[in-house]
Amino acid sequence: MAVIWIFLTVAFGLLFYGLRCRCQLVYGMFELVVALAVIVVTFYPHAQASPLLVEGPSWWGGPLSHIIGVTAGIYVMVRGLDNIDKGLPPKWRGKWDRIFFGSP
């Protein structure tokens, strides 16, 4: 089962990189939401009371921490793909642009 989740996470990483290439405003807004979620979870771990919903430990803290961890992995993947894009050899540029930027 973990292999399926790993495959899906990598696929989402590629999709988010494509989103970043084609629509940076939407991608940037998503980054901002995730960053705020990371900040909240950092200062209010799921074992503590959450200022967002309830007093006492919350049932959603564990899954939220997991989702944020996966999202952080996807973000690092997108940054890696961006760095590859910047250093890509010219002979691979055409295929790369067709895949991620939708260029003919």
N, C-alpha and C positions, 0 to 999 in steps of 0.2 A: 504494500500500500504506500509506503514511503516513496518508492520509485515513481509512482504516479504523481504524488505531490511535488517531488523534485522536478519532474518533467513539466508539470503545469507552471511551476514557479519560473523556470527558465523560459517557457513560452510567454508568460506575462512580462518577463524582463525584455524580451525581444519586442513585444507589442508596445510596451511603454517607451522603448527607445524609438520605435517608429512614430509614436505619438509626439515625442519630444522633437523629432526631426520635422514633422509636418505641422504641428500646432503647439508652439512653445508656450503660449499664454495658458492654454488648458493644462498642459503638463506642469507649468510653474505653479498654478493654483492648487493642483493636486499635491505637489511638493510641500506647499505651505501648510495644507491641512494635515499632512502626515507629520511634518515637523512639530506642529502644535500638539498633536496626539502624543508624539514621543516625549515632549516636554512635560505634559500632564502625567503620563505614566511614569516618568522618571521621578517626579516629585511626589506622586501618589501611587505607589505600587499597589497591586491588586490585593495585597494582604492588609492594607490600611483602609480607612474610610475614604471614600471618594467624594470630592466636592461637587461632582457632576450629577449624581443620581441619588445615592443613599448614604445613610450613616452605617458604619460598620463595614466589614469586608464585602466586596461585591462579587457576584457570580460571573460577571463579564470580564473581570480583570485578567484572568488567566488567558482566555482566548484573545483578548485585546493585545496582551503582551506578545503572544505568538504571532498574531497578524502583523504587529509592528516589526518584529524580528524578520519575518519573511519580506516585508516591504523594504526594510533596510538592506536586505540582500539584493532585492531587485534594484534598488537605487544604486548600490555599488556596481552592479552589472551594467546599468545604463551609463554610469560614469566611465567604466572600462570601455564600453562600446564607443563612447564619445571620444575617448583618447585614441582608440584604434582609428576612428574616422579621421582624426587630425594627423595621424602619422601614416596613413594608408599609402602604399605604393601606387603610382599612377596606373599601372596595368590592371589593378583591381577596382579602380574608382568607378567605372561604368556599371559593373554588376552591383557594387555596394549601393550606389545611388538609386538604381532601379528597385532594389529590395526595400530600402528604408525611406527614401525620399520620394519615390514614385516617379522619378525622372525617366524619360524614355531612353 
